[in-house]
Amino acid sequence: MKNLLLKAFIVCTILGSNAAMSQEVENNETINISRSLTSFDSTSKKLVGSSYIQKEFLPAKVIESDVTYATRFNVYQDEMEIKKDGEDYSLPKTSNYTLVFQGTNKTYRVYKYMVENTEKPGFFVELFKGDKIILLLKERIILQEEVKPSTGYEKYKPPTLKHIKDKLYIGYKNNTTAEVPSKKKDFFNLFSSKSSEVEKFAKSNRLGIKDPEDVTKIFSYYNSLK
């Protein structure tokens, strides 16, 4: 990864074609052009699993600059990787652009969220975005460390990258987030004066509060209320 080339690439392509967006970045944001380091050897033959849900590079468009890149999301490292002239780059974690994968319309934006009591930026899937409310999905892959047998009866367990249950978040216009409550009472209280109406809609349509598709329908319904 060449930091100078990456910096020039980011400024000239993603930000350079949109003056207003570029100005916002210069004044309010710091572009992170360094890539995360893995805590394991990704080329190790012992490693099981993958950092990616979708391993192949697929075309994705940066809406604000109308530029398309070969892209894939490194879920474990929370890095959006692209290919440019045969080299690998990482897009910055700023909130100034929307990345849409063509063919699937899967949309990513950067929001801030809490990790071990520390707020950090990360890529989220936008499941629904309305005037009143935004529903996000945080995809998650974790590293399970290798387990060496302590006795002759135990088996060796290799280091494993595992896709665990994704989390639902509420997105706010200031690009912060909060986890969607798992308890029904807390969940429907999100909708304030419309909570009873939304709960009735969910019950009549047999919609749960943990399934992403069901919650998307609930958020969409709430957004349609006057």
Number of C-alpha atoms within 10 A of each C-alpha: 12 11 12 9 11 19 17 11 16 17 14 13 14 21 21 16 15 14 11 11 17 17 13 12 17 11 8 8 14 11 15 12 19 15 17 10 8 9 8 11 11 13 7 9 9 13 19 16 15 19 21 19 17 13 12 11 14 17 16 25 21 18 13 15 17 13 14 17 17 16 25 22 23 19 21 19 18 21 19 20 19 21 14 13 5 7 9 14 24 22 20 22 23 20 18 17 19 17 24 20 19 13 9 8 11 13 20 24 20 22 23 22 22 14 9 7 7 8 13 14 18 21 26 23 20 21 21 19 17 12 8 14 17 20 24 27 21 19 19 18 22 15 18 14 13 14 12 11 11 9 7 6 7 10 11 11 15 15 19 18 18 18 18 10 10 12 16 25 22 21 24 16 11 9 15 17 20 14 16 20 17 11 10 12 11 11 14 20 15 15 18 9 10 14 16 13 14 21 20 11 16 19 10 9 12 9 17 15 19 15 11 17 12 16 20 19 18 20 21 19 14 20 17 10 10 5
